[in-house]
Amino acid sequence: MYIVAAMLLCLAAFGPGTDARAADFSEPGPLQTDTGHALIAWNAEGAVTLEMARDPAFADARPIYLGTNHAHFLSGLADGSYYLRLRGEDGSLSAPIELSVRHQSLQRALWLALVGLIVALAVVAAVLRGAPDE
């Protein structure tokens, strides 16, 4: 008796009469990156098309992913603002999010490289010098 009732509840919850949930992004945005790459994640049932545009009105939108995954890795992005949205199989659109790309300055990158060089030279000097008791 209980098994039949549980089966009926499962069929009612997951049966053909349920409405599919619209696709939406996992993070509401806006997103920011200083490296030129980002992982865009979403929640969706079924296949979605991830569209990207430079214009917030999506006049220049182009599809960059189509499939059933729940995330897509973007890389090689130049400085600027990008707008992303999801299009479901039924044509429904998610709320758009903005991705801002602002790369690190060259000065900061050179300072980090200099610090790395100093650490590497210190390690080499310590290895060459050897233990103090030898």
Backbone hydrogen bonds, N-H to C=O, Kabsch-Sander energy under -0.5 kcal/mol:
donor,donor_aa,acceptor,acceptor_aa,energy
5,A,1,M,-2.0
6,A,2,Y,-2.3
7,M,3,I,-2.3
8,L,4,V,-2.2
9,L,5,A,-2.1
10,C,6,A,-2.2
11,L,7,M,-2.5
12,A,8,L,-2.2
13,A,9,L,-2.1
14,F,10,C,-2.5
15,G,11,L,-1.1
18,T,15,G,-1.5
24,D,43,N,-2.1
26,S,41,A,-2.3
27,E,41,A,-0.5
31,L,98,E,-3.2
33,T,100,S,-2.1
38,A,74,L,-2.3
40,I,38,A,-0.6
40,I,72,H,-2.9
41,A,39,L,-0.6
42,W,70,H,-2.5
43,N,24,D,-3.3
45,E,21,R,-0.6
46,G,44,A,-0.6
48,V,67,G,-2.7
49,T,87,R,-2.2
50,L,48,V,-0.5
50,L,65,Y,-2.4
51,E,49,T,-0.6
51,E,85,R,-2.9
52,M,62,R,-2.4
53,A,83,Y,-2.3
58,F,55,D,-2.2
61,A,58,F,-1.1
62,R,52,M,-2.1
64,I,50,L,-3.1
65,Y,50,L,-1.2
67,G,48,V,-2.2
72,H,40,I,-2.4
74,L,38,A,-3.2
74,L,72,H,-0.6
77,L,36,G,-2.4
80,G,101,V,-2.3
82,Y,99,L,-2.6
83,Y,53,A,-3.2
84,L,97,I,-2.8
85,R,51,E,-1.9
87,R,49,T,-2.4
88,G,86,L,-0.5
88,G,92,S,-3.0
89,E,47,A,-0.7
91,G,88,G,-1.8
94,S,86,L,-2.3
97,I,84,L,-2.3
99,L,82,Y,-3.4
100,S,31,L,-3.0
100,S,98,E,-0.5
101,V,80,G,-3.0
102,R,33,T,-2.5
102,R,100,S,-0.5
104,Q,34,D,-1.2
109,A,105,S,-1.8
110,L,106,L,-2.4
111,W,107,Q,-2.1
112,L,108,R,-2.2
113,A,109,A,-2.0
114,L,110,L,-2.2
115,V,111,W,-2.3
116,G,112,L,-2.2
117,L,113,A,-2.2
118,I,114,L,-2.3
119,V,115,V,-2.2
120,A,116,G,-2.3
121,L,117,L,-2.5
122,A,118,I,-2.1
123,V,119,V,-2.0
124,V,120,A,-2.3
125,A,121,L,-2.5
126,A,122,A,-2.1
127,V,123,V,-2.2
128,L,124,V,-2.6
129,R,125,A,-2.2
130,G,126,A,-1.6
134,E,131,A,-1.3
